[in-house]
Amino acid sequence: MSGGEQPAIRTRARLAAEEAQRELIANYTCRVVAREGIEGASFRRIAEELGCTTGLITHYFPTKEDLLIAALKMGIDALAAEVDNRSDPATTLDEWIDNCVDFLPTDETRLQCWRVNITFQAAALTNERLAEAYYSSASRYLPPLRDLVETALGPKRRPEHVDEVVDGLWAIVDGLGVSATLNPTTYTPERVREMLRACCRGLLALH
C-alpha cells in the first residue's frame, strides 16, 4: 500500500464514524420524542439519554431543528426499511395493502415509529423545514405504489388519474396508521385491511 492511500482510508473511516454518531444521536432522539414529545427532546434530555455532553450533540447538530429533522427521517426510514427488506415485494394492490397492515403499530418498535411520525406531523404544521423533510422522506417510497396503480388502471390510464389514486391511497394509509396508534382496539389490522381495500376499489372505480 502506498503512503498516499493512507490519508484517504483514514478520511473514510472518520466519515463512517461520524455518520454512526449521527445515527446514534438521531435514534435516541426518536426514543425521547416517542415518550415525551417534541418539547421533551431538548439537547440536555438527549444527552442524559445517551450519557454524553450536550456539546457532543451540538457538534453534529448545531440546532434543535437539525436534530429533529434527522430524527424524523430516521423514524420514517425505520418503517420503510422493513418494506425494502422484504424478499417478496408487492405485485398487486391487494398485496401492497397487506404489507401496509403489517406495519401498523402492533408491537413496541412500530408503535414508537408511529408515535414519532404523529408527533412530527403535528410539529410540521408550524415548521416549514420539518414539513419539507417529512414529505420528501415519505415520497421516495411512492414509486412502487405508482407502478401498481398504473397496472390496476390499465393501458387507458391518464397520468393525472394515477396521481389522484396514489395520493389518495397514501393519505388514507397515513390516516389509518394514526388512528390505529391512537385507538388500536377499534382500528384492528383486520378492520384496517377491509377499509383500505374498500377505499382502493372506490378510488380505482372513479377512473
C-alpha positions in Angstrom: 0.0 0.0 0.0 1.4 3.4 -1.0 1.7 6.2 1.6 -0.7 8.3 -0.5 -3.6 5.9 0.2 -3.5 6.0 3.9 -5.0 9.5 4.4 -7.9 8.5 2.2 -8.5 5.4 4.3 -8.4 7.5 7.5 -10.8 10.0 6.0 -13.3 7.3 5.0 -13.0 5.8 8.5 -13.6 9.1 10.1 -16.6 9.9 7.9 -18.1 6.4 8.7 -17.5 7.0 12.5 -19.2 10.5 12.3 -22.2 9.1 10.4 -22.5 6.3 13.0 -22.6 9.0 15.7 -25.2 11.0 13.9 -27.4 7.9 13.5 -27.0 7.0 17.2 -28.0 10.5 18.3 -31.0 10.6 16.0 -32.1 7.2 17.2 -32.0 8.3 20.8 -33.9 11.4 19.9 -36.6 9.3 18.3 -36.9 7.4 21.6 -37.3 10.6 23.6 -39.8 12.1 21.1 -41.9 8.9 21.2 -42.1 9.2 25.0 -42.0 12.9 25.7 -42.9 14.7 22.5 -41.0 17.4 20.7 -40.9 19.7 23.7 -39.2 17.0 25.8 -36.5 16.4 23.2 -34.0 19.1 24.4 -30.3 18.8 24.0 -30.0 18.2 27.7 -32.5 15.4 27.7 -31.0 13.7 24.7 -27.5 14.0 26.3 -28.9 12.4 29.5 -30.3 9.5 27.5 -27.0 9.0 25.7 -24.8 9.6 28.7 -22.8 12.3 26.9 -22.4 16.0 26.9 -24.6 18.4 25.1 -21.5 19.6 23.3 -21.2 16.3 21.5 -24.7 16.6 20.2 -24.3 20.2 19.0 -21.1 19.2 17.2 -23.2 17.1 14.9 -26.5 19.0 15.1 -26.0 22.7 15.7 -29.7 23.5 16.2 -32.6 21.6 17.6 -34.3 21.8 14.3 -31.4 20.0 12.6 -31.6 17.3 15.3 -35.3 16.9 14.9 -35.1 16.6 11.1 -32.5 13.8 11.4 -34.8 12.0 13.9 -37.8 12.5 11.7 -36.0 10.9 8.7 -34.9 8.0 10.9 -38.4 7.4 12.2 -39.8 7.2 8.7 -36.9 5.1 7.5 -37.4 2.6 10.3 -40.8 1.7 8.9 -39.8 1.9 5.3 -36.7 -0.3 5.8 -39.0 -3.3 6.6 -40.7 -2.8 3.3 -37.4 -2.5 1.5 -36.0 -5.7 3.1 -38.9 -7.9 2.1 -37.9 -10.8 -0.1 -41.2 -10.7 -2.0 -42.3 -7.1 -2.8 -45.9 -6.5 -3.6 -47.0 -7.3 -7.1 -50.7 -6.3 -6.7 -52.5 -3.6 -4.8 -54.0 -6.3 -2.5 -50.5 -7.4 -1.6 -49.5 -3.8 -1.0 -52.4 -3.3 1.3 -51.4 -6.5 3.2 -47.9 -5.0 3.6 -49.3 -1.8 4.9 -51.3 -3.6 7.5 -48.2 -5.5 8.6 -46.6 -2.1 9.5 -49.4 -1.0 11.8 -48.3 -0.2 15.4 -48.8 -3.8 16.6 -45.5 -4.1 18.5 -43.4 -1.7 20.6 -40.9 -0.9 17.8 -43.6 0.0 15.3 -45.6 1.8 17.9 -42.6 4.0 18.6 -42.2 4.7 14.9 -45.8 5.8 14.6 -45.7 7.9 17.7 -42.7 9.7 16.2 -44.5 10.0 12.9 -47.6 11.6 14.6 -45.5 13.9 16.7 -43.6 15.2 13.7 -46.7 15.6 11.7 -48.1 17.9 14.3 -44.9 19.9 14.6 -44.7 20.2 10.8 -47.9 22.3 10.8 -45.9 25.3 12.1 -42.4 24.4 10.8 -41.7 24.6 7.1 -38.4 22.7 7.3 -39.9 19.8 9.2 -42.8 19.7 6.8 -40.5 19.6 3.8 -38.3 16.9 5.4 -41.4 14.9 6.3 -42.9 14.8 2.8 -39.5 14.4 1.0 -38.7 11.4 3.2 -42.1 9.8 2.7 -42.5 10.5 -1.0 -39.5 8.4 -2.1 -41.5 5.3 -1.2 -44.3 6.2 -3.6 -42.9 4.9 -6.9 -43.6 1.2 -6.2 -47.2 2.1 -5.4 -47.5 4.2 -8.6 -46.4 1.2 -10.6 -49.1 -1.0 -9.0 -51.8 1.7 -9.6 -50.8 2.1 -13.2 -51.2 -1.7 -13.7 -54.5 -1.7 -12.0 -55.9 1.2 -14.0 -54.8 -0.4 -17.3 -53.4 0.9 -20.6 -56.0 3.7 -21.0 -55.0 5.4 -17.7 -54.2 9.1 -17.6 -51.2 10.4 -15.6 -53.4 12.7 -13.5 -55.7 9.8 -12.6 -52.7 7.7 -11.4 -51.6 10.6 -9.3 -55.0 11.0 -7.7 -55.2 7.3 -6.8 -51.6 7.2 -5.4 -52.0 10.4 -3.4 -55.4 9.2 -2.1 -54.2 5.8 -1.0 -51.1 7.2 0.6 -53.1 9.7 2.6 -55.6 7.0 3.7 -52.8 4.7 4.8 -51.2 7.5 6.8 -54.6 8.5 8.4 -55.4 4.9 9.3 -51.9 4.4 10.8 -52.5 7.4 13.1 -56.0 6.1 14.0 -54.5 2.7 14.8 -51.9 4.3 17.0 -54.5 6.3 19.0 -57.2 3.7 19.1 -55.8 0.2 18.4 -58.9 -1.6 19.8 -61.1 -0.1 17.2 -58.7 0.0 14.3 -57.6 -3.6 14.3 -55.4 -5.0 11.5 -58.5 -6.8 10.1 -60.6 -3.7 10.0 -57.9 -1.6 8.6 -57.3 -4.1 5.8 -61.1 -4.1 4.9 -61.2 -0.3 4.9 -58.1 0.0 2.7 -59.4 -2.5 0.2 -62.8 -0.7 0.1 -61.1 2.7 -0.4 -58.8 1.3 -3.1 -61.8 -0.1 -5.0 -63.6 3.2 -4.7 -60.6 5.2 -5.9 -60.0 2.9 -8.9 -63.7 2.9 -9.8 -63.6 6.7 -10.1 -61.3 6.4 -13.1 
